[in-house]
Amino acid sequence: MVFGAFERMVAWRYLRSRRKEGFISVIAGFSLVGIALGVATLIIVMAVMNGFRQELLGRILGINGHLAVTAIEGELVDYKTIAERIARISGVASATPQVQGQVMVTAKGTATGGLVRGMATEDLQARKLISEKIVGGTLDDFAGDDAVVIGARLAQSLGLTVGDSVTLVSPNSSITVFGSIPRLKAYTIVALFDVGMYEYDSSFIYMPLEAAQIFFELPDQVNAIEVFVNDVEQTTAVRREIHNDIGYGIITRDWQQNNASFFNAIQVERNVMFLILSLIILVAVFNIVSGQIMLVKDKGRDIAILRTMGATSGMVLRIFFLSGASIGVFGTLVGFILGLSFAENIETIRQWLESLSGTNLFVPEVYFLSKLPAVVEMDEVIQIVGMALFFSFLAPIFPAWRAARLDPVEAIRYE
């Protein structure tokens, strides 16, 4: 649709406020603000949801492997050979033998649940999300049969610090001549870590692989091999290669299976938020329609004069289409700029609001993260802007069509 200079001039004139047309201009202003807020809110919310997903995924996959290899029956006996074969597969970054098990943690009369990860000292030091988040002690002392590294929040809940002793109780009992007795052992805390996720900082315990094998009575065995891949998107392909190379007797589970309900919940929430917030744009679009219909009715005499002066019905249609579509286009542009600016500075804005109100708006224990993340994905931004522009161009079609079909004689007669 090509717009001439005359049509642009008249459309712009109709958008400017006059005293007797003030109510129509107010509707147009609210429509513009509504579309701007709808677009900006969608961009901000989607960026925050993407930030949550990326931050949580990075922490989950920094603590847990992309793949977990276990035996179909029993434990992995020849685990060193299996780990070496997996590490040679294309796309595999590392394969770490582990002993994993749940325990009860007791100290100073307090008890809580915990998850033990037994792994070699060099493997734990290579796990950067742990080794770079040590807040007490050092991993240099992570050796022997009585050393453990625990989360800072777990230590805080038990009133412990580096150098203190903690007792671990296994759910499996030991059989003795006196009957079954609980298997327990005291360990010395040599380091504390804080990865920024409450779930891990309050329950995870690391101990040397040999010590874990002794505690869980798995001599020369492990019950899992954690596999990290170079590209998380290639996890399925690597999983297939592991099965082809190792053969039968193993089970592999990837990060998507282990955290399916968690990430599915995030995806559902993103979709619902997108749908609900899109209604803001739709409400603003309906305001454009109502405002343009009122404008057409108010400008009936002007339309008749334009037609008698030689303006075609197509010119009238383009005038009112342009005046209505301009509201949506300008609103979308303002929302685009506002949304991107807010998303890029959301953490600074949060801190400013907290200092202004004196309240904590983002509790790490609730949201698992220590700061408010936001990741803008341009594909989503293009989708949001495209949707807003589509409705903005769709809204003025009916009012413009009514204006083009208006009979000049009838318009002047009833004016």
C-alpha positions in Angstrom: 0.0 0.0 0.0 1.6 3.3 -1.2 0.8 6.5 0.7 1.0 9.9 -1.0 2.1 13.1 0.6 -1.5 14.4 0.8 -2.7 11.2 2.5 0.2 11.3 5.1 -0.6 15.0 5.8 -4.3 14.4 6.4 -3.6 11.3 8.5 -1.1 13.2 10.7 -3.6 16.0 11.0 -6.2 13.7 12.3 -3.8 12.3 14.9 -3.2 15.7 16.4 -5.4 16.8 19.2 -8.0 19.5 18.9 -10.3 20.8 21.6 -13.5 19.2 20.4 -11.7 16.0 19.5 -9.9 15.6 22.8 -11.7 12.4 23.8 -10.7 10.7 20.6 -7.1 11.8 21.1 -7.1 10.5 24.7 -8.2 7.0 23.3 -5.4 7.2 20.8 -2.9 8.0 23.5 -4.1 5.2 25.8 -3.9 2.8 22.8 -0.3 3.9 22.1 0.7 3.5 25.8 -1.0 0.2 26.0 0.8 -1.3 23.1 4.1 0.1 24.3 3.6 -1.4 27.8 2.5 -4.7 26.3 5.5 -5.0 24.0 7.9 -3.8 26.7 6.5 -6.2 29.4 6.6 -9.2 27.0 10.2 -8.5 26.2 11.2 -8.0 29.9 9.3 -11.1 31.2 10.6 -13.3 28.4 14.2 -12.1 29.0 13.9 -12.8 32.8 12.4 -16.3 32.1 15.3 -17.0 29.7 17.8 -15.7 32.2 16.3 -18.0 34.9 16.5 -21.0 32.6 20.0 -20.3 31.5 21.4 -19.6 35.0 19.7 -22.7 36.5 20.7 -24.8 33.6 24.3 -23.6 34.0 24.4 -24.4 37.7 22.6 -27.7 37.4 24.9 -28.9 34.6 27.9 -27.5 36.4 27.2 -29.7 39.4 25.6 -32.7 37.6 26.9 -34.2 34.4 25.1 -34.0 31.1 24.8 -37.8 31.1 24.8 -40.4 33.9 26.0 -44.0 33.0 24.9 -46.7 35.4 24.8 -50.5 35.3 21.6 -52.3 34.5 22.2 -54.7 37.5 24.5 -54.1 40.4 27.4 -51.7 40.1 30.1 -50.8 37.6 33.1 -53.0 38.3 35.5 -52.3 35.5 34.7 -48.6 35.8 38.2 -47.3 34.9 38.1 -49.0 31.5 34.6 -47.9 30.8 35.3 -44.3 31.7 38.4 -44.2 29.5 36.4 -45.6 26.5 33.7 -43.0 27.1 36.2 -40.2 27.3 37.6 -41.2 23.9 34.2 -40.8 22.2 33.9 -37.7 20.0 32.1 -34.8 21.7 32.8 -36.0 25.3 34.6 -33.5 27.5 35.1 -35.8 30.6 33.9 -39.0 32.2 34.1 -39.1 36.0 33.6 -42.3 38.0 31.5 -41.6 41.2 30.0 -43.3 44.2 26.7 -41.6 45.0 24.5 -42.2 47.9 22.1 -40.6 50.4 23.0 -40.2 54.0 21.8 -38.7 57.2 24.1 -35.9 58.4 24.4 -35.3 62.2 26.4 -32.8 64.2 25.9 -31.1 67.6 22.6 -32.9 68.1 21.2 -31.8 64.8 20.4 -34.1 61.9 19.5 -33.5 58.2 19.5 -35.3 54.9 22.5 -35.2 52.5 23.7 -36.5 49.2 27.3 -37.9 49.1 29.3 -37.7 45.9 32.6 -39.7 46.1 35.1 -38.7 43.4 38.8 -38.5 42.8 40.6 -35.4 44.0 41.7 -34.3 40.6 38.1 -34.6 39.2 36.7 -32.4 42.0 39.4 -29.8 41.4 38.6 -29.9 37.7 34.9 -29.2 38.5 35.1 -25.4 38.2 31.7 -24.6 39.7 33.0 -26.2 42.9 36.7 -25.4 42.9 36.1 -21.8 42.1 33.3 -21.4 44.7 35.3 -22.5 47.8 34.5 -20.1 50.6 36.4 -21.8 53.4 39.3 -24.2 53.6 41.1 -25.6 50.5 40.7 -28.6 48.2 44.4 -29.4 48.7 43.3 -31.2 51.9 40.7 -33.3 50.0 42.4 -36.6 50.5 42.5 -39.6 52.8 39.6 -41.6 54.2 38.1 -39.0 56.6 38.0 -35.7 54.6 34.8 -34.1 53.2 33.8 -30.9 51.4 30.3 -29.7 52.2 28.0 -26.9 51.1 28.2 -23.6 53.1 24.5 -23.6 53.9 24.6 -27.1 55.1 27.5 -26.2 57.4 25.5 -23.1 58.6 22.4 -25.1 59.4 24.5 -27.6 61.5 26.6 -24.8 63.1 29.9 -26.2 61.6 33.0 -24.7 60.0 36.2 -25.9 58.5 38.0 -28.3 60.8 34.9 -29.5 62.6 33.7 -33.1 62.5 30.5 -34.3 61.0 29.0 -37.8 61.2 27.4 -39.5 58.2 24.9 -42.3 58.7 24.2 -44.7 55.8 20.7 -46.0 55.2 22.2 -49.5 54.7 23.0 -51.4 57.9 26.1 -53.5 58.5 25.6 -57.1 59.5 27.6 -58.2 62.6 27.5 -61.0 65.1 25.4 -58.7 67.2 22.9 -58.2 64.4 22.3 -55.3 62.0 23.7 -52.0 63.2 23.7 -48.6 61.4 26.8 -47.8 59.4 28.2 -44.4 60.5 31.5 -42.6 60.4 32.9 -39.2 61.5 34.6 -37.0 58.8 36.6 -33.8 59.0 35.4 -30.8 57.0 38.3 -29.5 54.9 36.5 -27.0 52.7 33.1 -25.3 52.2 31.6 -24.4 48.8 28.8 -21.9 47.8 27.6 -22.3 44.2 24.6 -20.0 44.6 21.9 -22.7 44.5 20.2 -23.4 47.8 19.4 -27.0 46.9 23.0 -27.9 46.3 24.6 -25.7 49.0 22.4 -27.2 51.7 22.7 -30.9 50.9 25.7 -31.9 48.8 28.8 -33.6 50.4 31.9 -34.5 48.5 34.4 -37.1 49.7 37.4 -38.9 48.1 36.4 -41.8 45.8 38.2 -44.4 47.9 36.6 -43.1 51.1 33.2 -43.3 49.5 33.8 -46.9 48.3 34.7 -47.9 51.9 31.7 -46.1 53.5 29.2 -47.5 51.0 30.9 -50.9 50.9 31.7 -50.8 47.2 35.3 -52.1 46.9 36.7 -51.3 43.5 33.3 -50.4 42.2 31.3 -47.3 41.5 27.6 -46.8 40.9 27.7 -44.0 38.3 29.9 -42.4 35.7 29.2 -38.7 35.1 29.7 -37.6 31.5 30.2 -34.0 30.4 29.9 -33.2 26.7 31.3 -30.3 24.7 28.0 -29.2 23.3 24.9 -29.6 25.4 22.7 -29.8 22.3 24.6 -32.9 21.2 23.8 -34.9 24.3 21.5 -37.2 22.5 24.0 -38.0 19.8 26.8 -38.7 22.4 24.4 -40.9 24.4 23.8 -43.0 21.2 27.5 -43.3 20.6 28.1 -44.5 24.2 25.6 -47.2 23.8 27.1 -48.2 20.4 30.6 -48.3 21.9 30.0 -49.9 25.4 27.2 -52.2 24.3 24.6 -53.7 26.6 24.7 -53.8 30.4 24.5 -50.0 31.0 21.8 -47.4 31.3 22.3 -43.8 30.4 20.1 -40.9 31.5 20.7 -37.4 30.2 20.1 -34.0 31.9 16.8 -33.6 30.2 15.4 -36.8 31.7 16.8 -36.1 35.1 15.3 -32.6 35.2 12.3 -33.0 32.9 9.6 -31.9 35.3 11.7 -28.8 36.4 12.4 -27.5 32.9 8.9 -28.5 31.6 7.4 -26.3 34.4 9.6 -23.4 33.3 8.5 -23.9 29.7 4.8 -24.0 30.6 5.2 -20.9 32.7 6.9 -19.1 29.8 4.1 -20.0 27.5 1.3 -19.0 29.9 3.0 -15.7 30.7 3.4 -14.9 27.0 -0.3 -15.7 26.4 -1.5 -13.6 29.3 0.7 -10.6 28.6 -0.3 -10.7 24.9 -3.7 -9.7 26.1 -2.4 -6.3 27.0 -1.5 -5.7 23.3 -4.9 -7.0 22.2 -6.7 -4.6 24.6 -4.7 -1.7 23.2 -5.6 -2.9 19.6 -9.3 -2.9 20.5 -8.8 0.7 21.7 -7.4 1.6 18.3 -10.4 0.1 16.6 -12.9 2.0 18.8 -10.9 5.2 18.5 -10.8 5.0 14.7 -14.5 4.2 14.5 -15.3 7.3 16.6 -12.9 9.3 14.4 -14.6 8.2 11.2 -18.0 9.1 12.6 -16.6 12.5 13.8 -15.0 13.2 10.4 -18.0 12.4 8.3 -18.3 15.9 6.9 -14.6 16.1 6.2 -14.8 12.8 4.3 -17.7 14.1 2.2 -15.8 17.3 1.4 -12.7 15.3 0.4 -14.8 13.1 -1.9 -16.5 16.1 -3.6 -13.0 17.7 -4.1 -11.9 14.6 -6.1 -10.5 12.2 -3.4 -11.1 8.6 -4.3 -12.4 6.0 -1.8 -9.0 4.4 -1.9 -7.4 7.7 -0.7 -9.9 7.9 2.1 -9.2 4.3 3.1 -5.4 4.9 3.1 -5.8 8.1 5.2 -7.7 6.4 8.0 -5.6 3.2 7.7 -2.4 5.2 8.1 -3.8 7.2 11.1 -4.8 4.0 12.9 -1.7 2.0 12.0 0.6 4.8 13.1 -0.6 4.5 16.7 0.4 0.8 16.8 3.7 1.3 15.0 4.9 4.1 17.3 3.6 2.2 20.3 5.6 -0.9 19.2 8.7 1.1 18.7 8.5 2.8 22.1 7.8 -0.6 23.8 10.8 -2.2 21.9 13.2 0.5 23.1 11.8 0.5 26.6 11.8 -3.3 27.0 15.4 -3.7 25.8 16.6 -0.9 28.0 14.9 -2.3 31.0 16.1 -5.9 30.4 19.7 -4.8 29.9 19.7 -2.9 33.3 17.2 -5.0 35.3 19.7 -5.9 38.1 20.7 -2.3 38.6 17.0 -1.3 38.6 16.3 -4.1 41.2 19.1 -2.8 43.5 17.8 0.7 43.1 14.2 -0.3 44.0 15.5 -2.3 47.0 17.5 0.6 48.3 14.5 2.9 47.7 11.9 0.7 49.4 14.2 -0.9 52.0 12.9 -4.4 51.2 14.4 -7.5 49.7 12.7 -8.0 46.3 14.7 -11.1 45.3 15.3 -13.7 48.0 18.1 -16.2 47.0 16.6 -19.0 49.1 13.3 -18.8 47.2 14.6 -18.2 43.7 17.8 -20.3 44.0 19.9 -17.5 42.4 21.8 -14.6 44.0 20.9 -12.0 41.4 18.1 -11.3 38.9 19.1 -12.7 35.5 17.9 -11.5 32.1 18.9 -12.9 28.7 17.4 -11.3 25.6 16.9 -13.6 22.7 16.4 -11.7 19.5 14.2 -14.4 17.9 11.7 -13.8 20.7 11.9 -10.1 20.4 11.3 -10.3 16.6 8.3 -12.5 17.3 6.9 -10.0 19.9 7.4 -7.0 17.6 6.0 -8.9 14.6 2.9 -9.8 16.5 2.4 -6.2 17.7 2.8 -4.8 14.2 0.5 -7.5 12.7 -2.3 -6.5 15.1 -1.5 -2.8 14.6 -2.0 -3.1 10.8 -5.1 -5.3 11.3 -6.9 -3.0 13.7 -7.6 0.0 11.4 -8.7 -2.0 8.4 -12.4 -2.1 9.4 -12.7 1.6 10.4 -10.8 2.7 7.2 -13.1 0.5 5.1 -16.2 2.1 6.7 -14.7 5.6 5.9 -14.1 4.7 2.3 -17.7 3.4 1.8 -19.3 6.5 3.4 -21.7 8.3 1.0 -20.7 12.0 0.8 -24.4 13.1 0.2 -25.6 11.3 3.3 -22.7 12.5 5.4 -23.4 16.1 4.6 -27.2 15.7 5.0 -26.9 14.4 8.5 -24.0 16.4 9.6 
